[in-house]
Amino acid sequence: MARRGFQANLVMRSFILALSLVLYAAASAHAESPVTAAAFSPAEDRVVLGSQKGIEVRTWPDLAQVGTVPTELDHVHCLSFSPDGRTLLAAGGSPAEEGVVEVYSWPEGQRIRRVVSHDDLVYHVAWSPEGTHWATAGADGICQVFDVGTGKQSMRYAGHSRAVLSLCFLPDGNSIASVGVDQTLQLWDRATGKQIRTLDNHVGVVNAVVARPGRPTEIPVVATISEDRTVRLWQPTIGRLMRFARLPSVPRVAAWSTTGDQLFIGGNDGRVRILDADTLAVERDLSGLDGRIYELSVDARRNKLLVAGEGGARLIDLKTAE
């Protein structure tokens, strides 16, 4: 009797384990893949999301999938629309093999060209303010500038000693700020590739740099975020650190409000912190995703925020979120 009871118990435990595996597989099949890149289409209510599954097109603000963009990228690290919304860049590639930028016409989603320009992944792409050039930040430590019309490289910058994770054009379009694993913020001339200055106040990898919206006649301001858990405001053209603040979690991504009066920070803890752009005081601390946040995009017209990362993608209504 004891033996039969023991066998029955084993059968029941095996059944429960098998059922658990089936349920887990079913849940995994319907779970969203981590979103590693996201961008708004400025000319229409569409969002593009990049992940290991490829590039999806979704409606906004409903986030219902309505299509895909064909890509050959093994890893999609950045998606970016031109200022006029007529061109989409998808950046990534294959680790330790090649860094690639795919250029698409929009809204057709047809690939115009495929630019292989780095020996390792392209982590980030940025548009010049007038939309005539775009720049790349590579894991090979190189930055490059390309002409939109021809897709040809017009400048190569090799000032970083390790991988470059992010870059941005300053509002006047004449200089570019870049950051990366070597813990520096570097400013260089877009036309000549000449280094203007290097700022090294961070004591950890610098994950992102974003330029504050402003008029070209103003002294430019950029924000940087780092693994040292700080966000820092700079006037890079004069080499000035304006202020910094320490955050509760490592900041992964940053975005300015369209007016430049607020700074949105997405962290490793899945929370979104909205900072006053002048004081860096945290005005709001919002629940974002389960897991790290990789992308933030602000829809000022609807007062909503797109949050994307390890927990997929979701909308935050800034009028009601807590």
Secondary structure, 3 states (H helix, E strand, C coil): CHHHHHHHHHHHHHHHHHHHHHHHHHHHHHCCCCEEEEEEECCCCEEEEEECCEEEEEECCCCCEEEEECCCCCEEEEEEECCCCCEEEEEEEECCCEEEEEEEECCCCEEEEEEEEECCCEEEEEECCCCCEEEEEECCCCEEEEECCCCCEEEEECCCCCCEEEEEECCCCCEEEEEECCCCEEEEECCCCCEEEEECCCCCCEEEEEECCCCCCCCCCEEEEECCCEEEEEEHHHCEEEEEEECCCCEEEEEECCCCCEEEEEECCCEEEEEECCCCCEEEEEECCCCCEEEEEEECCCCEEEEEECCEEEEEECCCCC
